Amino acid sequence: MMDFRKQLNGIKDSLLKNLTERQQARLIFMGILTIALLSVVIYSNILHAPFVFDDHNSIVDNDTIKNIKASLKRISDSRSPLRQ
């Protein structure tokens, strides 16, 4: 396992050693942007899918998630050590 890691680091160093810091930053940014765009493309079909099983009750009819202040209060009250 360690030999593989050394080889991987060697390849990375040889690929990046000829790039300036700006080019390296741009390469990293482009990689992150590519992953984000692929994620959007891959999961875009699910946005048009109907609710299934308990989604309607758990999301649409759930008043707890519609009011963030009430949700946070409910969470903090349930964790209170003085709760009786």
mmCIF file of the N, C-alpha and C atoms, coordinates in Angstrom:
data_MODEL
# 
_entry.id   MODEL 
# 
loop_
_atom_site.group_PDB 
_atom_site.id 
_atom_site.type_symbol 
_atom_site.label_atom_id 
_atom_site.label_alt_id 
_atom_site.label_comp_id 
_atom_site.label_asym_id 
_atom_site.label_entity_id 
_atom_site.label_seq_id 
_atom_site.pdbx_PDB_ins_code 
_atom_site.Cartn_x 
_atom_site.Cartn_y 
_atom_site.Cartn_z 
_atom_site.occupancy 
_atom_site.B_iso_or_equiv 
_atom_site.pdbx_formal_charge 
_atom_site.auth_seq_id 
_atom_site.auth_comp_id 
_atom_site.auth_asym_id 
_atom_site.auth_atom_id 
_atom_site.pdbx_PDB_model_num 
ATOM 1   N N  . MET A 1 1  ? 0.833   -1.192 0.000   1.00 0.00 ? 1  MET A N  1 
ATOM 2   C CA . MET A 1 1  ? 0.000   0.000  0.000   1.00 0.00 ? 1  MET A CA 1 
ATOM 3   C C  . MET A 1 1  ? 0.871   1.248  0.000   1.00 0.00 ? 1  MET A C  1 
ATOM 4   N N  . MET A 1 2  ? 1.941   1.226  0.772   1.00 0.00 ? 2  MET A N  1 
ATOM 5   C CA . MET A 1 2  ? 2.801   2.398  0.847   1.00 0.00 ? 2  MET A CA 1 
ATOM 6   C C  . MET A 1 2  ? 3.535   2.636  -0.469  1.00 0.00 ? 2  MET A C  1 
ATOM 7   N N  . ASP A 1 3  ? 3.904   1.563  -1.177  1.00 0.00 ? 3  ASP A N  1 
ATOM 8   C CA . ASP A 1 3  ? 4.571   1.733  -2.460  1.00 0.00 ? 3  ASP A CA 1 
ATOM 9   C C  . ASP A 1 3  ? 3.646   2.403  -3.467  1.00 0.00 ? 3  ASP A C  1 
ATOM 10  N N  . PHE A 1 4  ? 2.392   2.028  -3.447  1.00 0.00 ? 4  PHE A N  1 
ATOM 11  C CA . PHE A 1 4  ? 1.420   2.636  -4.349  1.00 0.00 ? 4  PHE A CA 1 
ATOM 12  C C  . PHE A 1 4  ? 1.285   4.126  -4.053  1.00 0.00 ? 4  PHE A C  1 
ATOM 13  N N  . ARG A 1 5  ? 1.257   4.468  -2.776  1.00 0.00 ? 5  ARG A N  1 
ATOM 14  C CA . ARG A 1 5  ? 1.134   5.869  -2.382  1.00 0.00 ? 5  ARG A CA 1 
ATOM 15  C C  . ARG A 1 5  ? 2.354   6.666  -2.820  1.00 0.00 ? 5  ARG A C  1 
ATOM 16  N N  . LYS A 1 6  ? 3.539   6.077  -2.691  1.00 0.00 ? 6  LYS A N  1 
ATOM 17  C CA . LYS A 1 6  ? 4.759   6.744  -3.142  1.00 0.00 ? 6  LYS A CA 1 
ATOM 18  C C  . LYS A 1 6  ? 4.738   6.937  -4.658  1.00 0.00 ? 6  LYS A C  1 
ATOM 19  N N  . GLN A 1 7  ? 4.287   5.929  -5.372  1.00 0.00 ? 7  GLN A N  1 
ATOM 20  C CA . GLN A 1 7  ? 4.194   6.051  -6.824  1.00 0.00 ? 7  GLN A CA 1 
ATOM 21  C C  . GLN A 1 7  ? 3.195   7.125  -7.220  1.00 0.00 ? 7  GLN A C  1 
ATOM 22  N N  . LEU A 1 8  ? 2.068   7.159  -6.529  1.00 0.00 ? 8  LEU A N  1 
ATOM 23  C CA . LEU A 1 8  ? 1.049   8.157  -6.821  1.00 0.00 ? 8  LEU A CA 1 
ATOM 24  C C  . LEU A 1 8  ? 1.571   9.565  -6.549  1.00 0.00 ? 8  LEU A C  1 
ATOM 25  N N  . ASN A 1 9  ? 2.269   9.746  -5.433  1.00 0.00 ? 9  ASN A N  1 
ATOM 26  C CA . ASN A 1 9  ? 2.853   11.047 -5.126  1.00 0.00 ? 9  ASN A CA 1 
ATOM 27  C C  . ASN A 1 9  ? 3.920   11.428 -6.147  1.00 0.00 ? 9  ASN A C  1 
ATOM 28  N N  . GLY A 1 10 ? 4.685   10.462 -6.612  1.00 0.00 ? 10 GLY A N  1 
ATOM 29  C CA . GLY A 1 10 ? 5.694   10.728 -7.632  1.00 0.00 ? 10 GLY A CA 1 
ATOM 30  C C  . GLY A 1 10 ? 5.070   11.182 -8.936  1.00 0.00 ? 10 GLY A C  1 
ATOM 31  N N  . ILE A 1 11 ? 3.998   10.530 -9.328  1.00 0.00 ? 11 ILE A N  1 
ATOM 32  C CA . ILE A 1 11 ? 3.287   10.920 -10.555 1.00 0.00 ? 11 ILE A CA 1 
ATOM 33  C C  . ILE A 1 11 ? 2.709   12.319 -10.401 1.00 0.00 ? 11 ILE A C  1 
ATOM 34  N N  . LYS A 1 12 ? 2.083   12.578 -9.243  1.00 0.00 ? 12 LYS A N  1 
ATOM 35  C CA . LYS A 1 12 ? 1.495   13.888 -8.990  1.00 0.00 ? 12 LYS A CA 1 
ATOM 36  C C  . LYS A 1 12 ? 2.569   14.977 -9.031  1.00 0.00 ? 12 LYS A C  1 
ATOM 37  N N  . ASP A 1 13 ? 3.701   14.720 -8.380  1.00 0.00 ? 13 ASP A N  1 
ATOM 38  C CA . ASP A 1 13 ? 4.778   15.708 -8.363  1.00 0.00 ? 13 ASP A CA 1 
ATOM 39  C C  . ASP A 1 13 ? 5.329   15.955 -9.753  1.00 0.00 ? 13 ASP A C  1 
ATOM 40  N N  . SER A 1 14 ? 5.477   14.908 -10.547 1.00 0.00 ? 14 SER A N  1 
ATOM 41  C CA . SER A 1 14 ? 6.019   15.090 -11.887 1.00 0.00 ? 14 SER A CA 1 
ATOM 42  C C  . SER A 1 14 ? 5.042   15.840 -12.793 1.00 0.00 ? 14 SER A C  1 
ATOM 43  N N  . LEU A 1 15 ? 3.735   15.656 -12.575 1.00 0.00 ? 15 LEU A N  1 
ATOM 44  C CA . LEU A 1 15 ? 2.747   16.368 -13.380 1.00 0.00 ? 15 LEU A CA 1 
ATOM 45  C C  . LEU A 1 15 ? 2.630   17.832 -12.976 1.00 0.00 ? 15 LEU A C  1 
ATOM 46  N N  . LEU A 1 16 ? 2.768   18.104 -11.696 1.00 0.00 ? 16 LEU A N  1 
ATOM 47  C CA . LEU A 1 16 ? 2.547   19.455 -11.197 1.00 0.00 ? 16 LEU A CA 1 
ATOM 48  C C  . LEU A 1 16 ? 3.806   20.306 -11.127 1.00 0.00 ? 16 LEU A C  1 
ATOM 49  N N  . LYS A 1 17 ? 4.988   19.705 -11.246 1.00 0.00 ? 17 LYS A N  1 
ATOM 50  C CA . LYS A 1 17 ? 6.211   20.478 -11.038 1.00 0.00 ? 17 LYS A CA 1 
ATOM 51  C C  . LYS A 1 17 ? 6.435   21.524 -12.123 1.00 0.00 ? 17 LYS A C  1 
ATOM 52  N N  . ASN A 1 18 ? 5.880   21.338 -13.303 1.00 0.00 ? 18 ASN A N  1 
ATOM 53  C CA . ASN A 1 18 ? 6.065   22.292 -14.383 1.00 0.00 ? 18 ASN A CA 1 
ATOM 54  C C  . ASN A 1 18 ? 4.980   23.365 -14.410 1.00 0.00 ? 18 ASN A C  1 
ATOM 55  N N  . LEU A 1 19 ? 4.034   23.290 -13.486 1.00 0.00 ? 19 LEU A N  1 
ATOM 56  C CA . LEU A 1 19 ? 2.938   24.257 -13.447 1.00 0.00 ? 19 LEU A CA 1 
ATOM 57  C C  . LEU A 1 19 ? 3.210   25.327 -12.393 1.00 0.00 ? 19 LEU A C  1 
ATOM 58  N N  . THR A 1 20 ? 2.801   26.551 -12.683 1.00 0.00 ? 20 THR A N  1 
ATOM 59  C CA . THR A 1 20 ? 2.914   27.611 -11.683 1.00 0.00 ? 20 THR A CA 1 
ATOM 60  C C  . THR A 1 20 ? 1.819   27.419 -10.638 1.00 0.00 ? 20 THR A C  1 
ATOM 61  N N  . GLU A 1 21 ? 1.913   28.163 -9.545  1.00 0.00 ? 21 GLU A N  1 
ATOM 62  C CA . GLU A 1 21 ? 0.888   28.046 -8.499  1.00 0.00 ? 21 GLU A CA 1 
ATOM 63  C C  . GLU A 1 21 ? -0.482  28.438 -9.042  1.00 0.00 ? 21 GLU A C  1 
ATOM 64  N N  . ARG A 1 22 ? -0.509  29.432 -9.897  1.00 0.00 ? 22 ARG A N  1 
ATOM 65  C CA . ARG A 1 22 ? -1.779  29.863 -10.484 1.00 0.00 ? 22 ARG A CA 1 
ATOM 66  C C  . ARG A 1 22 ? -2.371  28.766 -11.361 1.00 0.00 ? 22 ARG A C  1 
ATOM 67  N N  . GLN A 1 23 ? -1.537  28.102 -12.140 1.00 0.00 ? 23 GLN A N  1 
ATOM 68  C CA . GLN A 1 23 ? -2.013  27.011 -12.986 1.00 0.00 ? 23 GLN A CA 1 
ATOM 69  C C  . GLN A 1 23 ? -2.486  25.835 -12.143 1.00 0.00 ? 23 GLN A C  1 
ATOM 70  N N  . GLN A 1 24 ? -1.770  25.569 -11.049 1.00 0.00 ? 24 GLN A N  1 
ATOM 71  C CA . GLN A 1 24 ? -2.189  24.491 -10.149 1.00 0.00 ? 24 GLN A CA 1 
ATOM 72  C C  . GLN A 1 24 ? -3.539  24.822 -9.523  1.00 0.00 ? 24 GLN A C  1 
ATOM 73  N N  . ALA A 1 25 ? -3.708  26.074 -9.097  1.00 0.00 ? 25 ALA A N  1 
ATOM 74  C CA . ALA A 1 25 ? -4.977  26.489 -8.498  1.00 0.00 ? 25 ALA A CA 1 
ATOM 75  C C  . ALA A 1 25 ? -6.102  26.395 -9.525  1.00 0.00 ? 25 ALA A C  1 
ATOM 76  N N  . ARG A 1 26 ? -5.811  26.797 -10.759 1.00 0.00 ? 26 ARG A N  1 
ATOM 77  C CA . ARG A 1 26 ? -6.816  26.713 -11.818 1.00 0.00 ? 26 ARG A CA 1 
ATOM 78  C C  . ARG A 1 26 ? -7.182  25.258 -12.097 1.00 0.00 ? 26 ARG A C  1 
ATOM 79  N N  . LEU A 1 27 ? -6.193  24.382 -12.076 1.00 0.00 ? 27 LEU A N  1 
ATOM 80  C CA . LEU A 1 27 ? -6.440  22.956 -12.306 1.00 0.00 ? 27 LEU A CA 1 
ATOM 81  C C  . LEU A 1 27 ? -7.322  22.370 -11.206 1.00 0.00 ? 27 LEU A C  1 
ATOM 82  N N  . ILE A 1 28 ? -7.043  22.738 -9.983  1.00 0.00 ? 28 ILE A N  1 
ATOM 83  C CA . ILE A 1 28 ? -7.854  22.262 -8.855  1.00 0.00 ? 28 ILE A CA 1 
ATOM 84  C C  . ILE A 1 28 ? -9.276  22.807 -8.972  1.00 0.00 ? 28 ILE A C  1 
ATOM 85  N N  . PHE A 1 29 ? -9.395  24.100 -9.295  1.00 0.00 ? 29 PHE A N  1 
ATOM 86  C CA . PHE A 1 29 ? -10.716 24.707 -9.466  1.00 0.00 ? 29 PHE A CA 1 
ATOM 87  C C  . PHE A 1 29 ? -11.497 24.008 -10.569 1.00 0.00 ? 29 PHE A C  1 
ATOM 88  N N  . MET A 1 30 ? -10.848 23.742 -11.669 1.00 0.00 ? 30 MET A N  1 
ATOM 89  C CA . MET A 1 30 ? -11.520 23.074 -12.792 1.00 0.00 ? 30 MET A CA 1 
ATOM 90  C C  . MET A 1 30 ? -11.968 21.665 -12.402 1.00 0.00 ? 30 MET A C  1 
ATOM 91  N N  . GLY A 1 31 ? -11.156 20.979 -11.606 1.00 0.00 ? 31 GLY A N  1 
ATOM 92  C CA . GLY A 1 31 ? -11.539 19.646 -11.135 1.00 0.00 ? 31 GLY A CA 1 
ATOM 93  C C  . GLY A 1 31 ? -12.768 19.695 -10.245 1.00 0.00 ? 31 GLY A C  1 
ATOM 94  N N  . ILE A 1 32 ? -12.789 20.654 -9.318  1.00 0.00 ? 32 ILE A N  1 
ATOM 95  C CA . ILE A 1 32 ? -13.947 20.801 -8.430  1.00 0.00 ? 32 ILE A CA 1 
ATOM 96  C C  . ILE A 1 32 ? -15.186 21.197 -9.231  1.00 0.00 ? 32 ILE A C  1 
ATOM 97  N N  . LEU A 1 33 ? -15.010 22.120 -10.175 1.00 0.00 ? 33 LEU A N  1 
ATOM 98  C CA . LEU A 1 33 ? -16.126 22.542 -11.018 1.00 0.00 ? 33 LEU A CA 1 
ATOM 99  C C  . LEU A 1 33 ? -16.673 21.380 -11.849 1.00 0.00 ? 33 LEU A C  1 
ATOM 100 N N  . THR A 1 34 ? -15.768 20.556 -12.369 1.00 0.00 ? 34 THR A N  1 
ATOM 101 C CA . THR A 1 34 ? -16.185 19.391 -13.153 1.00 0.00 ? 34 THR A CA 1 
ATOM 102 C C  . THR A 1 34 ? -16.995 18.420 -12.298 1.00 0.00 ? 34 THR A C  1 
ATOM 103 N N  . ILE A 1 35 ? -16.538 18.166 -11.088 1.00 0.00 ? 35 ILE A N  1 
ATOM 104 C CA . ILE A 1 35 ? -17.260 17.261 -10.186 1.00 0.00 ? 35 ILE A CA 1 
ATOM 105 C C  . ILE A 1 35 ? -18.634 17.838 -9.848  1.00 0.00 ? 35 ILE A C  1 
ATOM 106 N N  . ALA A 1 36 ? -18.695 19.140 -9.586  1.00 0.00 ? 36 ALA A N  1 
ATOM 107 C CA . ALA A 1 36 ? -19.976 19.773 -9.264  1.00 0.00 ? 36 ALA A CA 1 
ATOM 108 C C  . ALA A 1 36 ? -20.944 19.700 -10.445 1.00 0.00 ? 36 ALA A C  1 
ATOM 109 N N  . LEU A 1 37 ? -20.454 19.994 -11.638 1.00 0.00 ? 37 LEU A N  1 
ATOM 110 C CA . LEU A 1 37 ? -21.323 19.941 -12.813 1.00 0.00 ? 37 LEU A CA 1 
ATOM 111 C C  . LEU A 1 37 ? -21.790 18.524 -13.111 1.00 0.00 ? 37 LEU A C  1 
ATOM 112 N N  . LEU A 1 38 ? -20.902 17.556 -12.962 1.00 0.00 ? 38 LEU A N  1 
ATOM 113 C CA . LEU A 1 38 ? -21.308 16.159 -13.159 1.00 0.00 ? 38 LEU A CA 1 
ATOM 114 C C  . LEU A 1 38 ? -22.376 15.749 -12.142 1.00 0.00 ? 38 LEU A C  1 
ATOM 115 N N  . SER A 1 39 ? -22.219 16.216 -10.913 1.00 0.00 ? 39 SER A N  1 
ATOM 116 C CA . SER A 1 39 ? -23.221 15.903 -9.884  1.00 0.00 ? 39 SER A CA 1 
ATOM 117 C C  . SER A 1 39 ? -24.575 16.468 -10.256 1.00 0.00 ? 39 SER A C  1 
ATOM 118 N N  . VAL A 1 40 ? -24.590 17.700 -10.744 1.00 0.00 ? 40 VAL A N  1 
ATOM 119 C CA . VAL A 1 40 ? -25.850 18.320 -11.148 1.00 0.00 ? 40 VAL A CA 1 
ATOM 120 C C  . VAL A 1 40 ? -26.476 17.547 -12.302 1.00 0.00 ? 40 VAL A C  1 
ATOM 121 N N  . VAL A 1 41 ? -25.662 17.185 -13.285 1.00 0.00 ? 41 VAL A N  1 
ATOM 122 C CA . VAL A 1 41 ? -26.182 16.453 -14.441 1.00 0.00 ? 41 VAL A CA 1 
ATOM 123 C C  . VAL A 1 41 ? -26.707 15.080 -14.020 1.00 0.00 ? 41 VAL A C  1 
ATOM 124 N N  . ILE A 1 42 ? -25.961 14.385 -13.194 1.00 0.00 ? 42 ILE A N  1 
ATOM 125 C CA . ILE A 1 42 ? -26.347 13.034 -12.779 1.00 0.00 ? 42 ILE A CA 1 
ATOM 126 C C  . ILE A 1 42 ? -27.649 13.051 -11.976 1.00 0.00 ? 42 ILE A C  1 
ATOM 127 N N  . TYR A 1 43 ? -27.778 14.024 -11.051 1.00 0.00 ? 43 TYR A N  1 
ATOM 128 C CA . TYR A 1 43 ? -28.948 14.045 -10.178 1.00 0.00 ? 43 TYR A CA 1 
ATOM 129 C C  . TYR A 1 43 ? -30.088 14.917 -10.692 1.00 0.00 ? 43 TYR A C  1 
ATOM 130 N N  . SER A 1 44 ? -29.958 15.494 -11.876 1.00 0.00 ? 44 SER A N  1 
ATOM 131 C CA . SER A 1 44 ? -31.009 16.378 -12.377 1.00 0.00 ? 44 SER A CA 1 
ATOM 132 C C  . SER A 1 44 ? -32.310 15.630 -12.657 1.00 0.00 ? 44 SER A C  1 
ATOM 133 N N  . ASN A 1 45 ? -32.244 14.368 -13.026 1.00 0.00 ? 45 ASN A N  1 
ATOM 134 C CA . ASN A 1 45 ? -33.465 13.603 -13.295 1.00 0.00 ? 45 ASN A CA 1 
ATOM 135 C C  . ASN A 1 45 ? -34.318 13.399 -12.048 1.00 0.00 ? 45 ASN A C  1 
ATOM 136 N N  . ILE A 1 46 ? -33.696 13.370 -10.892 1.00 0.00 ? 46 ILE A N  1 
ATOM 137 C CA . ILE A 1 46 ? -34.449 13.100 -9.668  1.00 0.00 ? 46 ILE A CA 1 
ATOM 138 C C  . ILE A 1 46 ? -35.320 14.281 -9.266  1.00 0.00 ? 46 ILE A C  1 
ATOM 139 N N  . LEU A 1 47 ? -35.035 15.462 -9.798  1.00 0.00 ? 47 LEU A N  1 
ATOM 140 C CA . LEU A 1 47 ? -35.840 16.628 -9.444  1.00 0.00 ? 47 LEU A CA 1 
ATOM 141 C C  . LEU A 1 47 ? -37.258 16.520 -9.980  1.00 0.00 ? 47 LEU A C  1 
ATOM 142 N N  . HIS A 1 48 ? -37.459 15.719 -10.983 1.00 0.00 ? 48 HIS A N  1 
ATOM 143 C CA . HIS A 1 48 ? -38.788 15.565 -11.570 1.00 0.00 ? 48 HIS A CA 1 
ATOM 144 C C  . HIS A 1 48 ? -39.492 14.297 -11.086 1.00 0.00 ? 48 HIS A C  1 
ATOM 145 N N  . ALA A 1 49 ? -38.874 13.578 -10.185 1.00 0.00 ? 49 ALA A N  1 
ATOM 146 C CA . ALA A 1 49 ? -39.462 12.335 -9.682  1.00 0.00 ? 49 ALA A CA 1 
ATOM 147 C C  . ALA A 1 49 ? -40.533 12.639 -8.636  1.00 0.00 ? 49 ALA A C  1 
ATOM 148 N N  . PRO A 1 50 ? -41.557 11.833 -8.572  1.00 0.00 ? 50 PRO A N  1 
ATOM 149 C CA . PRO A 1 50 ? -42.616 12.062 -7.573  1.00 0.00 ? 50 PRO A CA 1 
ATOM 150 C C  . PRO A 1 50 ? -42.149 11.618 -6.185  1.00 0.00 ? 50 PRO A C  1 
ATOM 151 N N  . PHE A 1 51 ? -42.848 12.095 -5.160  1.00 0.00 ? 51 PHE A N  1 
ATOM 152 C CA . PHE A 1 51 ? -42.577 11.640 -3.804  1.00 0.00 ? 51 PHE A CA 1 
ATOM 153 C C  . PHE A 1 51 ? -43.010 10.182 -3.676  1.00 0.00 ? 51 PHE A C  1 
ATOM 154 N N  . VAL A 1 52 ? -42.249 9.416  -2.912  1.00 0.00 ? 52 VAL A N  1 
ATOM 155 C CA . VAL A 1 52 ? -42.575 8.009  -2.700  1.00 0.00 ? 52 VAL A CA 1 
ATOM 156 C C  . VAL A 1 52 ? -42.613 7.683  -1.215  1.00 0.00 ? 52 VAL A C  1 
ATOM 157 N N  . PHE A 1 53 ? -43.238 6.586  -0.887  1.00 0.00 ? 53 PHE A N  1 
ATOM 158 C CA . PHE A 1 53 ? -43.349 6.054  0.469   1.00 0.00 ? 53 PHE A CA 1 
ATOM 159 C C  . PHE A 1 53 ? -43.816 7.122  1.450   1.00 0.00 ? 53 PHE A C  1 
ATOM 160 N N  . ASP A 1 54 ? -42.955 7.503  2.407   1.00 0.00 ? 54 ASP A N  1 
ATOM 161 C CA . ASP A 1 54 ? -43.358 8.441  3.452   1.00 0.00 ? 54 ASP A CA 1 
ATOM 162 C C  . ASP A 1 54 ? -42.870 9.865  3.180   1.00 0.00 ? 54 ASP A C  1 
ATOM 163 N N  . ASP A 1 55 ? -42.420 10.141 1.974   1.00 0.00 ? 55 ASP A N  1 
ATOM 164 C CA . ASP A 1 55 ? -41.910 11.472 1.662   1.00 0.00 ? 55 ASP A CA 1 
ATOM 165 C C  . ASP A 1 55 ? -42.957 12.560 1.892   1.00 0.00 ? 55 ASP A C  1 
ATOM 166 N N  . HIS A 1 56 ? -44.189 12.273 1.503   1.00 0.00 ? 56 HIS A N  1 
ATOM 167 C CA . HIS A 1 56 ? -45.226 13.290 1.635   1.00 0.00 ? 56 HIS A CA 1 
ATOM 168 C C  . HIS A 1 56 ? -45.427 13.663 3.102   1.00 0.00 ? 56 HIS A C  1 
ATOM 169 N N  . ASN A 1 57 ? -45.512 12.668 3.980   1.00 0.00 ? 57 ASN A N  1 
ATOM 170 C CA . ASN A 1 57 ? -45.689 12.938 5.408   1.00 0.00 ? 57 ASN A CA 1 
ATOM 171 C C  . ASN A 1 57 ? -44.424 13.514 6.047   1.00 0.00 ? 57 ASN A C  1 
ATOM 172 N N  . SER A 1 58 ? -43.284 13.022 5.637   1.00 0.00 ? 58 SER A N  1 
ATOM 173 C CA . SER A 1 58 ? -42.029 13.439 6.254   1.00 0.00 ? 58 SER A CA 1 
ATOM 174 C C  . SER A 1 58 ? -41.551 14.808 5.793   1.00 0.00 ? 58 SER A C  1 
ATOM 175 N N  . ILE A 1 59 ? -41.938 15.214 4.600   1.00 0.00 ? 59 ILE A N  1 
ATOM 176 C CA . ILE A 1 59 ? -41.435 16.478 4.060   1.00 0.00 ? 59 ILE A CA 1 
ATOM 177 C C  . ILE A 1 59 ? -42.549 17.490 3.866   1.00 0.00 ? 59 ILE A C  1 
ATOM 178 N N  . VAL A 1 60 ? -43.547 17.154 3.085   1.00 0.00 ? 60 VAL A N  1 
ATOM 179 C CA . VAL A 1 60 ? -44.573 18.121 2.723   1.00 0.00 ? 60 VAL A CA 1 
ATOM 180 C C  . VAL A 1 60 ? -45.443 18.492 3.926   1.00 0.00 ? 60 VAL A C  1 
ATOM 181 N N  . ASP A 1 61 ? -45.883 17.526 4.688   1.00 0.00 ? 61 ASP A N  1 
ATOM 182 C CA . ASP A 1 61 ? -46.779 17.785 5.819   1.00 0.00 ? 61 ASP A CA 1 
ATOM 183 C C  . ASP A 1 61 ? -46.050 17.991 7.146   1.00 0.00 ? 61 ASP A C  1 
ATOM 184 N N  . ASN A 1 62 ? -44.752 18.028 7.149   1.00 0.00 ? 62 ASN A N  1 
ATOM 185 C CA . ASN A 1 62 ? -43.980 18.150 8.381   1.00 0.00 ? 62 ASN A CA 1 
ATOM 186 C C  . ASN A 1 62 ? -43.778 19.620 8.732   1.00 0.00 ? 62 ASN A C  1 
ATOM 187 N N  . ASP A 1 63 ? -44.515 20.094 9.732   1.00 0.00 ? 63 ASP A N  1 
ATOM 188 C CA . ASP A 1 63 ? -44.411 21.497 10.150  1.00 0.00 ? 63 ASP A CA 1 
ATOM 189 C C  . ASP A 1 63 ? -43.073 21.782 10.840  1.00 0.00 ? 63 ASP A C  1 
ATOM 190 N N  . THR A 1 64 ? -42.446 20.775 11.391  1.00 0.00 ? 64 THR A N  1 
ATOM 191 C CA . THR A 1 64 ? -41.180 20.973 12.087  1.00 0.00 ? 64 THR A CA 1 
ATOM 192 C C  . THR A 1 64 ? -40.095 21.503 11.166  1.00 0.00 ? 64 THR A C  1 
ATOM 193 N N  . ILE A 1 65 ? -40.012 21.007 9.945   1.00 0.00 ? 65 ILE A N  1 
ATOM 194 C CA . ILE A 1 65 ? -38.954 21.453 9.050   1.00 0.00 ? 65 ILE A CA 1 
ATOM 195 C C  . ILE A 1 65 ? -39.306 22.749 8.330   1.00 0.00 ? 65 ILE A C  1 
ATOM 196 N N  . LYS A 1 66 ? -40.523 23.220 8.469   1.00 0.00 ? 66 LYS A N  1 
ATOM 197 C CA . LYS A 1 66 ? -40.913 24.479 7.841   1.00 0.00 ? 66 LYS A CA 1 
ATOM 198 C C  . LYS A 1 66 ? -40.530 25.686 8.696   1.00 0.00 ? 66 LYS A C  1 
ATOM 199 N N  . ASN A 1 67 ? -40.332 25.489 9.975   1.00 0.00 ? 67 ASN A N  1 
ATOM 200 C CA . ASN A 1 67 ? -39.980 26.570 10.894  1.00 0.00 ? 67 ASN A CA 1 
ATOM 201 C C  . ASN A 1 67 ? -38.659 26.213 11.572  1.00 0.00 ? 67 ASN A C  1 
ATOM 202 N N  . ILE A 1 68 ? -37.564 26.819 11.117  1.00 0.00 ? 68 ILE A N  1 
ATOM 203 C CA . ILE A 1 68 ? -36.242 26.455 11.615  1.00 0.00 ? 68 ILE A CA 1 
ATOM 204 C C  . ILE A 1 68 ? -36.079 26.810 13.099  1.00 0.00 ? 68 ILE A C  1 
ATOM 205 N N  . LYS A 1 69 ? -36.666 27.909 13.532  1.00 0.00 ? 69 LYS A N  1 
ATOM 206 C CA . LYS A 1 69 ? -36.535 28.305 14.934  1.00 0.00 ? 69 LYS A CA 1 
ATOM 207 C C  . LYS A 1 69 ? -37.182 27.264 15.857  1.00 0.00 ? 69 LYS A C  1 
ATOM 208 N N  . ALA A 1 70 ? -38.361 26.805 15.483  1.00 0.00 ? 70 ALA A N  1 
ATOM 209 C CA . ALA A 1 70 ? -39.053 25.787 16.276  1.00 0.00 ? 70 ALA A CA 1 
ATOM 210 C C  . ALA A 1 70 ? -38.276 24.472 16.251  1.00 0.00 ? 70 ALA A C  1 
ATOM 211 N N  . SER A 1 71 ? -37.683 24.154 15.106  1.00 0.00 ? 71 SER A N  1 
ATOM 212 C CA . SER A 1 71 ? -36.902 22.920 14.994  1.00 0.00 ? 71 SER A CA 1 
ATOM 213 C C  . SER A 1 71 ? -35.699 22.947 15.911  1.00 0.00 ? 71 SER A C  1 
ATOM 214 N N  . LEU A 1 72 ? -34.974 24.073 15.910  1.00 0.00 ? 72 LEU A N  1 
ATOM 215 C CA . LEU A 1 72 ? -33.790 24.192 16.764  1.00 0.00 ? 72 LEU A CA 1 
ATOM 216 C C  . LEU A 1 72 ? -34.171 24.167 18.236  1.00 0.00 ? 72 LEU A C  1 
ATOM 217 N N  . LYS A 1 73 ? -35.281 24.799 18.588  1.00 0.00 ? 73 LYS A N  1 
ATOM 218 C CA . LYS A 1 73 ? -35.739 24.778 19.974  1.00 0.00 ? 73 LYS A CA 1 
ATOM 219 C C  . LYS A 1 73 ? -36.096 23.355 20.390  1.00 0.00 ? 73 LYS A C  1 
ATOM 220 N N  . ARG A 1 74 ? -36.769 22.636 19.514  1.00 0.00 ? 74 ARG A N  1 
ATOM 221 C CA . ARG A 1 74 ? -37.155 21.260 19.812  1.00 0.00 ? 74 ARG A CA 1 
ATOM 222 C C  . ARG A 1 74 ? -35.920 20.376 20.010  1.00 0.00 ? 74 ARG A C  1 
ATOM 223 N N  . ILE A 1 75 ? -34.905 20.564 19.171  1.00 0.00 ? 75 ILE A N  1 
ATOM 224 C CA . ILE A 1 75 ? -33.668 19.791 19.306  1.00 0.00 ? 75 ILE A CA 1 
ATOM 225 C C  . ILE A 1 75 ? -32.969 20.130 20.610  1.00 0.00 ? 75 ILE A C  1 
ATOM 226 N N  . SER A 1 76 ? -32.850 21.425 20.913  1.00 0.00 ? 76 SER A N  1 
ATOM 227 C CA . SER A 1 76 ? -32.152 21.823 22.136  1.00 0.00 ? 76 SER A CA 1 
ATOM 228 C C  . SER A 1 76 ? -32.913 21.372 23.376  1.00 0.00 ? 76 SER A C  1 
ATOM 229 N N  . ASP A 1 77 ? -34.235 21.414 23.335  1.00 0.00 ? 77 ASP A N  1 
ATOM 230 C CA . ASP A 1 77 ? -35.040 20.947 24.487  1.00 0.00 ? 77 ASP A CA 1 
ATOM 231 C C  . ASP A 1 77 ? -34.867 19.457 24.695  1.00 0.00 ? 77 ASP A C  1 
ATOM 232 N N  . SER A 1 78 ? -34.750 18.704 23.621  1.00 0.00 ? 78 SER A N  1 
ATOM 233 C CA . SER A 1 78 ? -34.620 17.251 23.768  1.00 0.00 ? 78 SER A CA 1 
ATOM 234 C C  . SER A 1 78 ? -33.241 16.844 24.276  1.00 0.00 ? 78 SER A C  1 
ATOM 235 N N  . ARG A 1 79 ? -32.264 17.737 24.174  1.00 0.00 ? 79 ARG A N  1 
ATOM 236 C CA . ARG A 1 79 ? -30.906 17.428 24.653  1.00 0.00 ? 79 ARG A CA 1 
ATOM 237 C C  . ARG A 1 79 ? -30.602 18.026 26.002  1.00 0.00 ? 79 ARG A C  1 
ATOM 238 N N  . SER A 1 80 ? -31.552 18.726 26.562  1.00 0.00 ? 80 SER A N  1 
ATOM 239 C CA . SER A 1 80 ? -31.340 19.400 27.831  1.00 0.00 ? 80 SER A CA 1 
ATOM 240 C C  . SER A 1 80 ? -31.184 18.380 28.954  1.00 0.00 ? 80 SER A C  1 
ATOM 241 N N  . PRO A 1 81 ? -30.112 18.520 29.766  1.00 0.00 ? 81 PRO A N  1 
ATOM 242 C CA . PRO A 1 81 ? -29.928 17.560 30.871  1.00 0.00 ? 81 PRO A CA 1 
ATOM 243 C C  . PRO A 1 81 ? -30.935 17.770 31.997  1.00 0.00 ? 81 PRO A C  1 
ATOM 244 N N  . LEU A 1 82 ? -31.580 18.942 32.049  1.00 0.00 ? 82 LEU A N  1 
ATOM 245 C CA . LEU A 1 82 ? -32.535 19.221 33.125  1.00 0.00 ? 82 LEU A CA 1 
ATOM 246 C C  . LEU A 1 82 ? -33.955 18.850 32.739  1.00 0.00 ? 82 LEU A C  1 
ATOM 247 N N  . ARG A 1 83 ? -34.115 18.263 31.565  1.00 0.00 ? 83 ARG A N  1 
ATOM 248 C CA . ARG A 1 83 ? -35.445 17.884 31.090  1.00 0.00 ? 83 ARG A CA 1 
ATOM 249 C C  . ARG A 1 83 ? -36.048 16.813 31.974  1.00 0.00 ? 83 ARG A C  1 
ATOM 250 N N  . GLN A 1 84 ? -37.301 16.971 32.327  1.00 0.00 ? 84 GLN A N  1 
ATOM 251 C CA . GLN A 1 84 ? -37.936 15.988 33.211  1.00 0.00 ? 84 GLN A CA 1 
ATOM 252 C C  . GLN A 1 84 ? -39.040 15.264 32.522  1.00 0.00 ? 84 GLN A C  1 
# 
